[in-house]
């Protein structure tokens, strides 16, 4: 799944800031960068095929275009996050990557967060550009102090995988493992292993989440469609199968979905108990979008 920039409401300068409790999401990618510090608890973060354990007091950087997810280990885990357009650091970061996304040195992510939030809330002249400059200065310090390596060229396979995830966003009802493997020009067995290695989740589980999320949107937006019509439109072959899977992923049957329900991007590890997906709800504690 490719995350739309509007999720963070990146301003003209290309910076968003916020704090999350119990951060959970499914594998996804976007062209923006994420910088966050763990304030409490711990996260497992998959980044481009490797899972990292990030504990309280540590900071983490996710570069542009990398498939990733975050999975808080406890519901009280809290993180402070800054999302920014890669163009802010491109003039000096192009061709460089951190040796590891866990930032080893001591950098005050919270001070940067306070600066960005202050600019966003006061909205003085040129505030969006000042926030971008603050981010650029911080990342300059990180990149000239941390161990870096030449940025690996994004190979054709990785580009194709991101193209597949974007295509599934549009044509989720028509996809299955065979169709996805064909899109990737691979046999189904090899593709299945590759997808799990890069995303940490099986292809079928990922596809089912996308279908359920779109079913939620249809239920909320088009009261004229029957549940059978929605099930078929989202790729479920029978209404019975739709009802069972929808409840497993949302906690509700389609006909009992509460008004105002928002589909959480819950990370559901393979083999995990799915009976109560609300246990994995991610809470936005604070955001540069919201005025105090």
Secondary structure, DSSP 8 states (H G I E B T S, - for coil): -B--GGGTT--TT-EEEEEEES-B--SBB-SEEEEEEEEESEEEEEETTEEEEEETT-EEEE-TT--EEEEESSTT-EEEEEEEETHHHHHHHTTEEESSSEE-S---HHHHHHHHHHHHHH--TTHHHHHHHHHHHHHHHHHHHS-EEE-----HHHHHHHHHHHHHHHHGGG--HHHHHHHTTS-HHHHHHHHHHHHSS-HHHHHHHHHHHHHHHHHHH-TTS-HHHHHHHTT-S-HHHHHHHHHHHHSS-GGG--TT---------TT---TTGGGG--EEEEETTS--
